[in-house]
Amino acid sequence: MDPITTHTIAQPEQFLAAVEASRADGFAIDDQESSYKYRFVACPIFDHNGKVVAALSGGGTLADFQWNELPRLIQALSHGSLKISRELGYLGEAPLNLEALDAMRLQSSA
């Protein structure tokens, strides 16, 4: 796995762990992994079988999307992705563990 930035997860084991954590937490964060000075958040969209078929994402520059503002963005994206999922026949709930954001914040500042 070739890194795009120095923040890109380039080790397969770390990447798979990040995917599993995102699945459990209900959101994923790209914190300068694909572009320096940019941060993005994504929440899953589920089909009628509960399979992830797409994602709803948002983000921008680090200055515009600071860590303390991410909980509101994540909640809005989670709400929107669940509404879309419902339109696709999904009956379950969307997992959302905002406490995981604190751990990510600490890792990012290290």
C-alpha positions as CSV (number, residue, x, y, z in Angstrom):
1,M,0.0,0.0,0.0
2,D,1.6,3.2,-1.2
3,P,1.1,6.2,1.2
4,I,-0.3,9.4,-0.3
5,T,0.8,11.5,2.7
6,T,2.8,10.8,5.9
7,H,-0.6,10.3,7.6
8,T,-1.8,7.6,5.2
9,I,-2.3,4.1,6.7
10,A,0.0,2.0,4.6
11,Q,0.2,-1.2,6.5
12,P,-2.5,-3.8,5.7
13,E,-3.0,-4.8,9.3
14,Q,-3.5,-1.2,10.5
15,F,-5.8,-0.5,7.6
16,L,-8.0,-3.5,8.4
17,A,-8.0,-2.5,12.1
18,A,-9.2,1.0,11.1
19,V,-11.9,-0.4,8.9
20,E,-13.2,-2.6,11.8
21,A,-13.1,0.3,14.2
22,S,-15.0,2.4,11.7
23,R,-17.6,-0.3,11.3
24,A,-18.0,-0.5,15.1
25,D,-18.0,3.2,15.6
26,G,-20.4,4.1,12.8
27,F,-18.1,6.6,11.1
28,A,-14.7,6.9,9.5
29,I,-12.3,9.9,9.6
30,D,-9.7,10.7,7.0
31,D,-7.4,13.0,8.9
32,Q,-4.9,14.2,6.3
33,E,-4.6,10.6,5.0
34,S,-5.5,11.5,1.4
35,S,-4.5,15.2,1.4
36,Y,-2.5,17.4,3.7
37,K,-4.4,20.0,5.7
38,Y,-7.8,18.3,4.9
39,R,-10.1,16.2,7.1
40,F,-13.1,14.2,6.1
41,V,-15.8,12.2,7.9
42,A,-18.0,9.5,6.4
43,C,-21.0,7.4,7.6
44,P,-22.3,4.3,6.0
45,I,-25.4,3.9,4.0
46,F,-27.1,0.4,4.3
47,D,-29.3,-1.4,1.9
48,H,-32.4,-3.5,2.8
49,N,-30.1,-6.4,3.7
50,G,-28.0,-4.3,6.1
51,K,-25.1,-4.3,3.7
52,V,-23.0,-1.1,3.3
53,V,-23.6,0.1,-0.3
54,A,-22.4,3.7,-0.1
55,A,-21.3,6.4,2.3
56,L,-22.3,10.0,3.1
57,S,-19.3,12.2,3.7
58,G,-18.3,15.8,4.4
59,G,-15.2,17.7,5.3
60,G,-12.7,20.3,4.2
61,T,-9.7,22.1,5.5
62,L,-8.4,21.5,9.0
63,A,-9.2,25.1,9.9
64,D,-12.8,24.6,8.8
65,F,-13.3,21.2,10.5
66,Q,-11.5,21.3,13.8
67,W,-11.8,18.3,16.2
68,N,-14.2,20.0,18.6
69,E,-16.6,20.5,15.7
70,L,-16.6,16.9,14.4
71,P,-19.2,15.5,16.8
72,R,-21.9,17.7,15.2
73,L,-20.7,16.8,11.7
74,I,-20.7,13.1,12.5
75,Q,-24.2,13.3,14.1
76,A,-25.5,15.2,11.0
77,L,-24.0,12.7,8.6
78,S,-25.1,9.7,10.6
79,H,-28.7,11.1,10.7
80,G,-28.6,11.7,6.9
81,S,-27.1,8.4,6.1
82,L,-29.7,6.6,8.2
83,K,-32.5,8.5,6.4
84,I,-31.1,7.4,3.0
85,S,-30.7,3.8,4.4
86,R,-34.4,3.9,5.4
87,E,-35.3,4.8,1.8
88,L,-33.4,1.7,0.7
89,G,-35.4,-0.5,3.1
90,Y,-32.9,-0.7,6.0
91,L,-34.7,-1.3,9.3
92,G,-31.8,-1.5,11.7
93,E,-30.1,1.3,13.7
94,A,-27.0,3.1,12.7
95,P,-24.1,2.4,15.2
96,L,-22.6,5.7,16.5
97,N,-19.8,5.7,19.1
98,L,-18.7,9.3,19.5
99,E,-16.5,8.4,22.4
100,A,-14.1,6.8,19.9
101,L,-13.5,10.3,18.6
102,D,-11.6,11.2,21.7
103,A,-9.2,8.3,21.2
104,M,-8.7,9.4,17.5
105,R,-8.0,12.9,18.6
106,L,-5.3,11.8,21.0
107,Q,-3.7,9.6,18.3
108,S,-3.8,12.5,15.8
109,S,-2.0,14.9,18.2
110,A,0.7,12.4,19.0
